[in-house]
């Protein structure tokens, strides 16, 4: 998020939104969400305000399920 924010301010090549959502989907939702608010980037986009927290819930649920499988709780 920080790199994309800096590039947007300098009118440079941007990180595609699909890639940002891809990072969030693959386990990085907490980082993307944190980056959104630390860098004040993409916070006005409804898709990010709603989608990233939902992906965070999905990440937590997936990690819990995998942890439960591994530890056989």
N, C-alpha and C positions, 0 to 999 in steps of 0.2 A: 504494500500500500504506500509506503514511504517513497519507493522508487517511482511508482506511477504518479504520485502527487507531484514530485519534483519535476518529472518529465512533462506533466500537464502545465506546470507554471512556466516552463521553458519552451513550450510549443514543440516538443520533440515527440518521437515515436512512443506510443503508449502501450501498456500491457493490456491485452484484450480482456474484456469483462468475463468472457467464457473461461479464460485461464485463471482469473481470480476466484471464480466460482469452483473451478476444478480443484484448486488448492484447498478450498474450504471443504469440498466433498471428500477429498482424500485424507481427511484428518486434521486439516489446518484451520477449521472454522474459528477456533478460539483466537488464533493469531490474526486471522482476517478481521474478525470483529474488533479485537484490540487495536489493530492498525487503523481501522475505520475511524475510531474515536481519538486515538493519539494524534493522527495526522489530519483529522477532520476531512476525510476523503471518502466520497461515495455515500455520505450520510444522508443526502437528500434524495437518493435514488430509492424508490419504494422497493424495488426488487432486492436491493442489498439490505435495507432495514428489516425486511420480513424474511428473505431467503437465508441470510447468513445465520440468524438465530435458530431457524428451523434446521439448518445443516448442523449447527452445534448440538442440538438435541439428538439428531441422527448419529453424530460422532460419539456422543456420550453413550447412547444406547448400544451402538456397535461395540465400543470398547468394553462396556460392561458385559455384554454377551460373550465376547471373546475371552475376557478375563475369567468369567464364570466357566467357560469351556476348558480353559487351560488349567485352572485350579480345581475344577470339578466341585464347585461349592454347591 
